[in-house]
Amino acid sequence: MTVTDEPREPGRDRAPSSATAPPSWPGLCGRCRHARTVTSARGSRFLRCELAAHDARYAKYPALPVGRCEGHAPGEVSR
């Protein structure tokens, strides 16, 4: 518990929204053109591998950081 001089408003003790500053994704996926950012209804962000739609060798939502991937293609993550 944190002690402050000012009362907190509900929901004000959370970190700033990730919508204001996109995350820096770790590993190869953060620099892959096959990766796409997916935002849940609750505001959580995930990286989805578009290769998974056509090739079962790739995880739809890979555990990050990915250090080695045959399908890695340097480029920007789609938002």
N, C-alpha and C positions, 0 to 999 in steps of 0.2 A: 504494500500500500504506500502511496506517495502522499506526503503532507504538503499542501500548498496554502497560500494565503487567500486565494480566490476560489470560490465554489466552481465546480465543473458542470458544464452543461452535458446532458446525455449525449453520448456518441462523440464527444470532443476529445476523449483521451486516446483515440485511435490515431494511427500513423496517417500521414497525408495520403490521399487517394492515389493509386497507381495510375489512374487516368491522366494525372497531371504530369507525371514523369515516367515514360516507358522504362521498363526494367532492362538492365543489361544482362541478357541471357548468357549463362555460362556454357562452356564447351563449344563443340562444332556447330550445334544447332543454332546458336546465336549469330552465326555467320553463314547460314545456309539458305539458298533460295527456295528450297522445298519446305521450309518451316513456315508456319502461319500462326499468328497470335490468336488465341480464342479466349474470350472473356465470358465468364459464367454470369448468371443472373445476379449472383451475390457479389460480383466484382473481382473474383479471383481470376488470375491470368495463367494460361497454359500455352505451351508450344505444341502444335500438332504437326506431325510429319505427313505431308501430302503424298509421299511415296507409299505409305501404308494402304492407301486406297486401291493400289494396283499390284502391290507386292507384299506378300505375307511375311517376308523377312524383316520388315520394318515395323516397329511399334507405332501405334497411332499417336500415343502420348509418351514419348521416351523419357526414361528416368534421366534427369540431368545431373551432372554434366556428362555428355557423350564425348568420349575421347577418340573413338575410331568408328568410322562409318563408310562403307563402300559407296553409298549413294550421295555422300556429301558433295554439294556443288556450291562453291563460294558465291555469295551474293547477299542481298538484303532479305531480312525476314518480312514476310507480308503481314500487314496489320489489318 
